[in-house]
Amino acid sequence: MCDTIVALGSATADGSVLFGKNSDREPDEVQNIKIHPRQHKPDEHVKCTHISIPQVSETARVLLCQPFWMFGAEMGANEYGVVIGNEALFTREKPSPTGLTGMDLLRLALERSRTAREALETIIELLEKYGQGGNCGYRHKLFYMNSFLIADPKEAYVLETVKSWWAWKQVKDCWSISNIISLEKDFDACSPGLIENAISKGYCKSEADFSFRRCYSDRIITWGARGAQRERRSRMLLSQRSGTLTTADFMAILRDHGDNPFWTPDRSGGTICMHAADKLIRRSQSVCSLVAKLEERTQFYYTTGAANPCLSPYYPVFLPDTVNPEGYVEGGADYSEASYWWQCEKLHRRALWHFTAALDAIQPVIAEYEGEMLAAVEGGAVPFNQKTVDEYFTRARAITRDCGGRLASLPLRRPRLLFRCYWRGYNRLNRIE
């Protein structure tokens, strides 16, 4: 389960476009930060997660937040300032057993587009030609349709799909998407067949009666995903600061646990910063976060490169001509002390037993670091190069490690029994002590 947010220049403090997303997936599903250079004349075909399709003659340089086992990505950006995030949609129409996944469509659009509008059109073209489908789950099979939030320094679009049908809307001011169809009657365009299919299957009586959300949503699974709850929360947070929104605000929204002062991970429902708690309803957690600030001449990108943004500092990434920071090691299926994602995840799981105290200890440190980092990077006080990426990554990693070293001295809180058993099971599976 995921949340993606965007604010155009009319809603931000300085006229830039802001974008953010939490990628929520299975607890052990490592998400790596990948940077692929521009390629001229790549291979004739590209092997996506489940199918191969013809390749284009040139692909753009891209930043991907990518589940380790798949071709596609949950969110990402390209050298032209296009950013995209996708969300799972659960609909009455069931996905095909194979096809392009939503993550495949996202990556392919970033590689093949120079503007948000071009990315929108690329996804539609690929969707109509190859369809969407295939297993998108890691340990647990999961099939779903997809929605996308697409932005560049000038504009943004929401695109929502079911099978090879689609509808889109150009965003004004702010928008957010979650695991629920967000468009109702308010789309700017839709594909031929979308409304006709709904009428023929009795989802609505006529074109005038058509609502994309009402007609196509699988109400039970959508309810279980808490998409409506998280959509309401993200839009409220965006509207509260509309006109003054900053990069720091977007980072804060992705860390949000709602307005319940007694919130804890073992008791929470659907929160934007998602914490897994059981094998049935809440088996996803936020495994990576990305925030972007888009200006016509300069774009800024920040990622946690780790799960649980409430405990993870952001660092800058994807500056011109940069690669991943020195010391960053990707992760895979097995726990690895060398992997940055797994290093952080081990500490996050220990923090669950000291959660309130851990938040109180680490969040002020993160806030001080990020305040200085954002002022320096966006204010031009540091060079826009690899050295800056390396230095802030080193500082972010040190903050996480320092918190981990202090956990034993923090007050212990015993979560609910089923929650403890759930996480101990994952720790045994990963051999995390």
Sequence and secondary structure as in RCSB ss.txt:
>XXXX:A:sequence
MCDTIVALGSATADGSVLFGKNSDREPDEVQNIKIHPRQHKPDEHVKCTHISIPQVSETARVLLCQPFWMFGAEM
GANEYGVVIGNEALFTREKPSPTGLTGMDLLRLALERSRTAREALETIIELLEKYGQGGNCGYRHKLFYMNSFLI
ADPKEAYVLETVKSWWAWKQVKDCWSISNIISLEKDFDACSPGLIENAISKGYCKSEADFSFRRCYSDRIITWGA
RGAQRERRSRMLLSQRSGTLTTADFMAILRDHGDNPFWTPDRSGGTICMHAADKLIRRSQSVCSLVAKLEERTQF
YYTTGAANPCLSPYYPVFLPDTVNPEGYVEGGADYSEASYWWQCEKLHRRALWHFTAALDAIQPVIAEYEGEMLA
AVEGGAVPFNQKTVDEYFTRARAITRDCGGRLASLPLRRPRLLFRCYWRGYNRLNRIE
>XXXX:A:secstr
  EEEEE GGGBSSS EEEEEEEEE TT  EEEEEE  EES  SEEE SS EEE  SEE  EEEEEETT SS SE
EEETTS EEEEEEE BSS  BSSSB HHHHHHHHHHH SSHHHHHHHHHHHHHHH BBS   SSS    EEEEEE
E SS EEEEEEETTEEEEEE  SEEEE SS   SS  SEE TTHHHHHHHTTS SSSTT  HHHHHB HHHHHHT
THHHHHHHHHHHHHHTTTSB HHHHHHHHT   S TT  TTT  S SS     SSS   EEEEEEEEEE SS EE
EEE  SS GGG   EEE  TT  S TT     SS  TT HHHHHHHHHHHHGGGHHHHHHHHHHHHHHHHHHHHH
HHHHT S SSHHHHHHHHHHHHHHHHHHHHHGGGS      HHHHHHHHHHHHHHT  
